[in-house]
Amino acid sequence: MTAASPHAYFPVSARIGADLKAQIAQGVYPPGAALPSTRALAAELGVSRTTVTAAYDQLVAEGYLETRPGARTRVAAGLQPGPAPVAGGRATAHHLSAYGRRLLAEPLMPEPLLPEPVMTEPAPGPAIDFRYGDLSGNDFPVLAWRRALTAVLLRRPARLGYADPRGLPELRAALQAYLWRARGLRCGLDQIVVVNGSQQGIDLCARLLVDPGDRVVMEDPGYGAARRAFAAAGAAILPVPVDAEGLQTGRLAAVGPARLAYVTPSHQFPLGGVLPVARRQALLAWAEACGATIVEDDYDGEYRFDARPVEALTSLDRTGRVIYAGTVSKTLSPQLRLGYLVVPPALSDVVTEAKRLADRQAPGLEQAALAGLLTGGGYERHLRQARRRHADRRAALLAALAESFGGTVRVEGAAAGLHLVAWFDHRPAAAETGMAAAARAAGIGVYPVGPLYHDPAARPDRAGLLLGFAGSEPGTIREGIRRLAVALSGERCAGI
C-alpha cells in the first residue's frame, strides 16, 4: 500500500487538470500541440467524458488551452513552458537565516524520537514496535473524551473568536488544581501557558532565553529534540553526565556559569534516574548563583511503579528560577498536542506574547474537553487505569528480557516512566546499529541509545537499546522479545 497522493482529496476533474498543467509546463504538450479528444482521454483514464470536459473547460478558462469549433483542443499558442523540474524539488536557492542554517547543520533526531506521519494508509513499519513515545490506542478513554467534547459542542458560544493565548481560563484553573495535588506545584493562573505539546514549550524557552553563544547545560545522554531546539537557537551545549540518580550536579561547579539548564529530574531521559532532593537543592543553588534558568521537563512523571510520583523540582523553587513543562502526550495521546508551561511570574508576559506570535493559541475544543476531564475526575480515573495497564506491560517486558536473555542483559530505568534501557554488557557500543537492523529484519522495532549521547566518547562501551512498552499489550511484548532474542542470536547477527 502506498501513501495517498497530494491530490487524493481533490475532485477528479481538478486532478486531471493539474496533471495536464504539469505536462504543459514540462513540455510534454508544447504551445499549439493538440490534446487527446475528451472521449479518448476519458476512456484512457477510466472516467466519464463529462469529467474530462470539465477539466478542459477549466483550463480554457485559465488560458492554458484554446478551442475552435470543429477542431481539436490545443495548448494556447502563446503559452511559455515552465522550467524543468529539479530533483528533490529544490528549483530555487533561498537565503536561510542563521537559525535555518543551524537547523540544517544539526543531525536529524534519532529514530525513536521522530513521530510517524499520519497518513490515509499506514506507513510500513515493524510488526512489533518498542518505540518510545507510543501509547496503545486501546488505552485512550474514547467514551469519556467523547462525552467531554460533546458537552463543549453543546455549549455553542454566541461568537467564535480568538481566545487568550495563555489558554482557556477553565483549563488553566483545572491544571492549577491538578498540579497542586498531583505534583506538589503551587502557582498562579497567569503562570500557566497552554502550548501545543511540551516540545513547543521547549522551543519557546529556547527562543526567549537563549542568544547565540549562550551556554546551556544538558543531561548526557538526554532528549535529542530539546538539544536540537537549544542548538538551533545558537546555544553552546554543555553536556553533563548522568548516573543512576540523574544529573551529576557535583560536576556543575567545573562546568561554570550558564544561561540555562534543561533537566528531566522526575525520570531522567533516557536512563531513568530520579534526582534526589540533595541534588535538586544543589541544582537550584547553582542556578541562583549564576543567574541561570532551569527548564524542568516532566514528560512522564505521573508514572512510578514502586511508590507515589515524586514532587516536581519546581515545588522546591523559592526564587523563580524554574520553568515547568508538562504534557498529556504520555497520559492521553501524543496526537492531542496539548501541553503546558508553568513559568515564573516575571516571564509570564513575554511567554504569552511569544505564544501569541507562534500560533495565537492551542486548539480551543481540545482545551475545553481536557478541562472537563480534569474537573470531573475523568482524567485521574483514566490515569489510575493507565498506571495499572502500564505496570502489567512493564512486568511483561522485564520477565521476557530475563527469560530470553538471562544475565546477558542489564536493565536500567524501569522504576518509573514508560520505557527502559536494556544494556548488553557483552556487546560493544558499536554493535547497536547492527542489532537494530537485525531486529528490524525480523519485524521488531528497537532503538539504539547511542544517538542520545551528546558526546559519544562519554558513553560506556556497551550496546544499549531503548525499549518503550506503552504501545503494546503484554502478550505482544513477550512475543517481540522472543523474536528479538532469536534475531540477535542467529546468522543475521553474525559478527555483532
C-alpha positions in Angstrom: 0.0 0.0 0.0 1.3 3.5 -0.8 0.6 6.8 0.9 -2.2 9.0 -0.6 -1.1 11.3 -3.3 -1.1 15.1 -2.7 -4.2 15.3 -4.9 -6.1 12.5 -3.2 -8.8 14.8 -1.8 -9.3 16.9 -5.0 -12.2 16.3 -7.4 -11.2 14.0 -10.2 -11.6 16.8 -12.8 -9.2 19.0 -10.8 -6.7 16.2 -10.6 -6.8 15.7 -14.3 -6.4 19.5 -14.9 -3.4 19.6 -12.5 -1.8 16.7 -14.3 -2.3 18.4 -17.7 -0.8 21.7 -16.4 2.3 19.8 -15.2 2.6 18.1 -18.6 2.3 21.5 -20.4 4.9 23.0 -18.0 7.3 20.2 -18.7 6.9 20.4 -22.5 5.0 17.2 -23.0 2.4 19.3 -24.7 4.2 22.4 -26.2 2.3 25.5 -27.2 0.0 24.7 -30.1 0.0 21.0 -29.5 -3.3 19.1 -29.9 -4.6 17.3 -26.8 -6.4 13.9 -26.9 -10.1 14.2 -27.5 -12.3 14.2 -24.4 -13.7 10.8 -25.4 -10.2 9.2 -25.9 -8.8 10.6 -22.7 -11.9 9.6 -20.7 -11.5 6.0 -22.0 -7.8 6.0 -21.2 -8.3 7.3 -17.6 -11.4 5.2 -16.9 -13.6 8.3 -16.1 -16.7 9.8 -17.6 -16.4 12.1 -20.7 -18.2 14.8 -18.6 -15.3 14.8 -16.1 -12.7 15.3 -18.8 -14.8 18.0 -20.4 -15.0 19.8 -17.1 -11.2 19.7 -16.8 -10.7 21.0 -20.3 -13.2 23.8 -19.8 -11.4 24.9 -16.6 -8.0 25.0 -18.4 -9.6 27.0 -21.3 -11.0 29.5 -18.7 -7.5 29.8 -17.2 -5.8 30.4 -20.5 -3.9 27.1 -20.8 -5.9 25.7 -23.6 -7.8 27.1 -26.6 -10.7 25.7 -28.7 -12.2 26.3 -32.1 -15.5 24.8 -33.4 -14.8 21.5 -35.2 -11.1 21.4 -34.2 -9.1 19.6 -31.5 -8.4 21.3 -28.2 -4.9 22.7 -28.3 -2.4 24.2 -25.9 -2.6 28.0 -26.1 -0.2 29.2 -28.8 1.4 32.0 -26.7 2.0 29.9 -23.6 5.5 29.7 -22.3 6.6 26.3 -21.0 7.7 26.3 -17.3 11.2 25.4 -16.1 12.1 21.8 -16.0 11.6 20.3 -12.5 14.7 19.9 -10.3 15.4 16.7 -8.5 14.3 16.9 -4.9 12.0 19.8 -5.6 14.7 22.5 -4.9 14.3 24.6 -8.0 15.2 27.9 -6.3 18.0 28.7 -3.9 16.7 30.6 -0.9 18.7 32.6 1.7 18.4 30.9 5.0 18.6 32.8 8.3 21.2 31.8 10.8 18.5 29.8 12.6 17.7 27.9 9.4 21.4 27.2 8.8 21.8 25.9 12.3 18.8 23.6 11.9 20.3 22.0 8.8 23.7 21.7 10.5 22.3 19.7 13.4 21.9 16.0 12.8 18.4 14.6 12.4 16.7 13.4 15.6 17.2 9.7 16.5 14.6 7.4 15.1 12.7 6.7 18.3 12.1 10.4 18.7 10.7 11.0 15.3 6.9 10.8 15.0 5.5 8.7 12.2 3.4 10.8 9.8 -0.3 10.3 10.0 -1.4 9.1 6.6 -4.6 7.8 5.0 -2.9 4.5 4.6 -0.4 3.3 7.3 3.3 3.5 6.5 5.2 0.2 6.6 6.9 -0.5 9.9 8.0 -3.2 12.2 5.3 -5.7 13.2 6.1 -5.3 16.9 7.5 -1.9 17.8 9.2 -0.9 21.0 9.4 2.7 20.0 9.4 5.1 23.0 6.6 7.7 23.0 3.8 5.5 21.5 0.7 4.7 23.5 -1.7 1.8 22.9 -4.8 3.0 21.1 -6.8 0.7 23.3 -5.9 2.9 26.3 -7.5 6.1 25.1 -10.6 7.0 27.0 -12.9 7.2 24.0 -16.2 7.4 25.8 -15.0 9.9 28.4 -13.4 12.1 25.7 -16.4 12.0 23.5 -18.7 13.0 26.4 -16.3 15.9 27.2 -16.2 17.0 23.6 -20.0 16.7 23.2 -20.5 18.8 26.3 -18.3 21.5 24.8 -20.0 21.5 21.5 -23.5 21.8 23.1 -22.3 25.0 24.8 -22.3 26.8 21.5 -21.0 30.3 22.1 -22.7 33.4 20.6 -19.4 34.4 19.0 -16.4 32.5 17.7 -13.1 34.3 18.0 -9.5 34.1 19.2 -9.0 33.3 22.9 -6.4 34.1 25.4 -3.0 32.8 24.1 -2.2 31.5 27.6 -5.1 29.0 27.2 -8.7 28.8 28.3 -9.2 30.1 31.8 -11.2 26.9 32.8 -8.3 24.7 31.7 -5.7 26.7 33.4 -7.8 26.6 36.6 -8.1 22.9 36.3 -4.4 22.4 35.7 -3.6 24.7 38.7 -5.6 22.4 41.0 -4.3 19.2 39.4 -0.6 20.2 39.7 -1.0 21.2 43.3 -2.5 17.8 44.3 -0.5 15.6 41.9 2.9 17.2 41.6 3.1 19.4 44.7 3.3 22.5 42.5 1.7 25.8 43.5 1.3 28.5 41.0 -1.0 31.4 39.9 -3.3 31.2 36.9 -1.2 33.7 35.0 1.8 31.5 35.3 0.2 28.7 33.2 0.5 28.8 29.4 -1.1 26.1 27.4 1.1 25.0 24.5 0.9 22.5 21.6 2.8 19.8 23.4 5.8 20.2 25.6 8.0 20.4 22.5 6.5 23.8 21.7 7.1 24.9 25.2 10.8 23.9 25.0 11.1 25.7 21.7 9.6 28.9 23.2 12.1 28.7 26.1 15.0 28.4 23.6 13.8 31.4 21.6 13.1 33.6 24.6 16.0 32.8 26.9 19.0 31.8 24.7 21.1 34.1 22.4 23.7 32.7 20.0 26.7 31.7 22.0 24.9 31.3 25.4 25.8 28.3 27.4 23.1 25.7 28.1 23.6 22.7 30.4 22.1 19.5 29.1 21.9 16.0 30.6 24.1 13.5 28.7 22.6 11.3 27.5 19.4 13.3 27.0 16.4 14.2 25.0 17.6 14.9 21.4 14.7 17.1 20.4 15.4 19.5 23.3 19.1 19.5 22.4 18.2 20.5 18.8 15.9 23.3 19.9 18.6 24.9 22.0 21.3 24.3 19.4 19.1 25.8 16.7 18.8 28.9 18.9 22.6 29.1 18.8 23.3 27.7 22.3 26.7 26.3 23.2 25.7 22.9 24.6 27.4 21.9 27.8 26.8 18.1 28.3 26.9 17.0 32.0 26.9 13.2 32.6 24.1 11.4 34.4 24.2 8.4 36.6 21.6 6.2 38.3 20.3 9.2 40.2 20.1 11.6 37.2 22.2 14.7 36.6 25.6 14.7 38.4 25.2 18.1 40.0 28.6 17.8 41.6 30.1 18.5 38.1 28.3 21.8 37.7 31.0 23.8 39.5 33.5 22.6 36.9 31.1 23.5 34.1 30.8 27.0 35.4 28.0 29.5 34.8 25.4 29.0 32.1 22.3 30.8 30.8 20.0 27.8 31.2 19.8 24.2 32.2 17.4 21.6 30.8 16.7 18.6 33.0 14.3 15.7 33.4 14.5 15.2 37.2 11.4 13.1 37.8 12.5 10.4 35.3 15.8 11.1 33.5 15.5 10.6 29.8 16.6 8.0 28.8 18.4 6.3 31.7 15.5 6.7 34.2 17.2 8.1 37.3 15.1 10.1 39.8 17.0 13.2 41.0 17.2 13.0 44.8 16.4 16.1 46.9 20.0 16.9 47.8 20.9 17.1 44.1 17.7 19.2 43.4 18.8 21.6 46.1 22.3 21.8 44.6 20.9 22.4 41.1 18.7 25.3 42.4 21.7 26.8 44.3 23.9 26.6 41.2 21.2 28.3 39.1 20.7 31.1 41.7 24.5 31.7 41.9 25.0 32.1 38.2 21.6 33.6 37.3 20.5 30.6 35.2 17.0 29.5 34.3 16.1 25.8 34.7 13.7 24.1 32.3 12.1 21.1 34.1 10.6 18.7 31.6 8.2 16.5 33.5 7.3 14.4 30.4 6.1 11.2 32.2 6.4 12.0 35.9 2.9 10.6 36.6 4.2 7.0 36.2 6.1 5.5 39.1 5.7 1.8 39.9 7.3 1.3 43.4 6.0 4.5 45.1 3.8 7.5 44.5 5.2 10.0 41.9 7.8 12.4 43.3 7.0 16.1 43.6 8.3 18.4 40.9 11.6 20.2 41.1 9.5 23.4 40.7 7.9 22.8 44.1 11.3 23.5 45.7 11.9 26.7 43.8 11.8 29.8 46.0 13.5 32.3 43.7 11.6 31.9 40.4 14.3 30.1 38.5 12.4 27.1 37.2 10.1 26.7 34.2 7.9 23.6 34.4 6.9 21.8 31.2 4.1 19.3 31.4 2.1 17.3 28.8 -0.8 14.9 28.2 1.2 13.1 25.5 2.0 10.2 27.8 -1.3 10.2 29.7 -3.9 10.6 26.9 -2.3 10.8 23.5 0.6 12.4 21.7 -1.8 13.2 18.9 -3.7 15.7 21.0 -0.7 18.1 21.1 -1.6 19.6 24.4 1.0 20.6 27.0 1.6 23.4 29.4 4.3 25.6 30.8 4.3 26.9 34.4 6.6 30.0 34.2 7.9 32.3 36.9 5.7 35.4 37.3 8.5 37.6 35.7 8.3 35.6 32.5 4.5 35.3 32.2 4.0 38.3 29.8 6.8 37.5 27.4 5.9 33.8 27.1 2.3 34.8 26.5 3.3 37.2 23.7 5.7 34.6 22.1 2.8 32.1 22.2 0.5 34.6 20.5 3.0 35.2 17.7 3.7 31.5 17.3 0.2 30.3 16.7 -2.3 32.5 18.6 -3.5 29.7 20.9 -3.8 26.0 21.3 -7.0 24.4 19.9 -10.0 25.5 22.0 -12.2 22.4 21.7 -9.5 20.1 23.0 -8.6 22.5 25.7 -12.2 22.7 26.9 -12.6 18.9 26.8 -9.4 18.4 28.8 -10.7 20.9 31.4 -13.9 18.9 31.6 -12.0 15.7 32.2 -9.8 17.3 34.9 -12.7 19.0 36.8 -15.0 16.0 36.5 -12.4 13.5 37.8 -12.3 11.5 34.5 -8.6 12.4 33.9 -7.4 10.9 37.1 -9.6 7.9 36.8 -8.1 7.3 33.4 -4.6 7.8 34.8 -5.2 5.2 37.5 -6.3 2.7 34.9 -3.3 3.6 32.7 -0.9 3.1 35.5 -2.3 -0.5 36.1 -2.0 -1.3 32.4 1.5 0.1 32.1 2.6 -1.8 35.2 1.4 -5.0 33.5 3.3 -4.2 30.3 6.4 -3.3 32.3 6.2 -6.6 34.2 5.8 -8.5 30.9 8.9 -6.8 29.4 11.1 -7.4 32.4 10.0 -11.0 32.6 10.6 -11.5 28.9 14.0 -10.0 29.0 15.0 -12.2 31.9 13.6 -15.3 30.2 15.1 -14.6 26.8 18.5 -13.1 27.7 19.1 -14.0 31.3 22.2 -12.4 32.8 23.4 -11.1 29.5 21.1 -8.1 29.7 21.1 -5.5 32.5 18.0 -3.2 32.8 18.2 0.4 33.8 15.4 3.0 34.5 12.5 0.6 35.0 11.2 2.0 38.3 9.3 4.8 36.6 8.1 6.0 33.2 7.1 4.2 30.1 10.5 2.9 28.8 13.6 1.3 30.0 17.2 0.8 28.7 18.5 -2.7 28.2 22.3 -2.9 28.3 24.0 -5.7 26.6 27.3 -5.7 28.6 28.9 -8.4 26.4 28.4 -6.4 23.2 30.3 -3.3 22.3 28.6 0.1 21.7 29.4 -0.2 18.0 27.1 -3.2 17.7 23.9 -1.2 18.4 23.3 -0.3 14.8 23.7 -3.9 13.6 21.5 -5.2 16.4 18.7 -2.8 15.5 19.0 -3.8 11.8 18.8 -7.5 12.6 15.7 -6.8 14.8 14.1 -4.8 12.0 14.7 -7.6 9.6 12.7 -9.8 12.0 9.9 -7.3 12.2 10.9 -5.9 15.6 11.5 -2.2 16.2 14.2 -1.5 18.8 16.3 1.7 19.1 19.9 2.3 20.0 20.7 4.5 22.9 23.9 5.8 21.3 22.3 8.8 19.4 21.0 10.2 22.6 24.6 11.0 23.8 25.9 14.4 23.0 29.5 13.3 23.5 29.9 9.8 22.0 33.2 9.4 23.8 31.5 9.8 27.2 29.2 6.8 26.8 30.1 3.3 28.1 31.4 0.9 25.6 28.4 -1.4 25.7 25.4 -1.8 23.5 22.1 -0.4 24.8 18.6 -0.5 23.4 15.8 1.9 24.4 12.6 -0.1 24.8 9.2 1.6 25.1 6.4 -0.6 26.4 3.3 1.6 26.5 2.2 0.9 22.9 1.8 -2.9 23.1 -0.1 -5.5 25.1 1.8 -7.9 27.4 1.4 -10.9 25.0 2.8 -8.8 22.1 5.7 -7.6 24.3 6.6 -11.2 25.2 6.5 -12.3 21.6 8.5 -9.3 20.5 11.3 -10.0 23.0 11.3 -13.7 22.0 11.8 -12.7 18.3 14.4 -10.2 19.3 16.4 -12.9 21.1 16.2 -15.2 18.0 17.3 -12.3 15.7 20.3 -11.4 17.8 21.5 -15.0 18.2 21.0 -16.0 14.6 23.0 -15.9 11.4 21.8 -12.3 10.7 23.7 -11.0 13.7 26.9 -12.8 13.0 29.8 -10.6 13.9 27.8 -8.2 16.0 
